Amino acid sequence: MRHGEVDPGWRGKIYGGLDVDLAPEGKQRFVDLAPSVVGMQICALYSSGLSRAIHGASCFAQVLGLKVTQDARFNEIDRGQWAGLSTEEIEGRWPGALDAYKRSPGSFGGHGGETFADLHARTWPALQDLAENHPNEETLLVCHAQVIRVLVAGLLAIPFADSLRLMLSHGGITTLDRFPDGVWGVQAVNAEFLRNGSWGGRYRKP
């Protein structure tokens, strides 16, 4: 699940792995969402190590009686020299760099930060560890847009550049399943509500 809306002072700027504050509506979003998980069989709560994700997971913790496990491997992508700058400032300092990033986010590291390939290499083992620690159990992770994009792209074997087309709302829910033989499935991307109960199995039925 993606965290809530960030403080207005950061909108229009690249913040990535910076620990930026949430806007009031970003905090309220998860206060409002929290009661929706009551009665669900969620056994563990995780968040990245950034406060905007920790806040969301903590709201769920209050209604579920669970603690939040923070894992910095799920932190948002490191934007390097771009962090804290607007797109206009980036284009002014490094003409053409944004277009180069959009064409090939998997390999573009011209800002001195992480590529999408780097981010996937960091987050994929973390997701595998989470699944190994909770076999056949439901867990909830609050993290970040690019983290979700690279994980879904990796599972579906789509180019990282195409993952930029995945629209991920604040509070949007992406549901992933790992089956006993280690195969993963993507059940939903950017859903508005958590779905309770069976999804109907591993294979799509006609």
ABEGO torsion letter per residue (X at the ends): XBBBBBBAAABGBBAEABBBBBBAAAAAAAAAAAAAABGBABABBBBBABAAAAAAAAAAAAAAGBBBBBBAAABBBBAEAABGBBAAAAAAABBGAAAAAAABAAABAAAGBBBAAAAAAAAAAAAAAAAAABBGBBBBBBBBAAAAAAAAAAAAGBBAAAAAABBBBBGBBBBBBBBAAGBBBBABBGBABBBBEBAGEABBBX
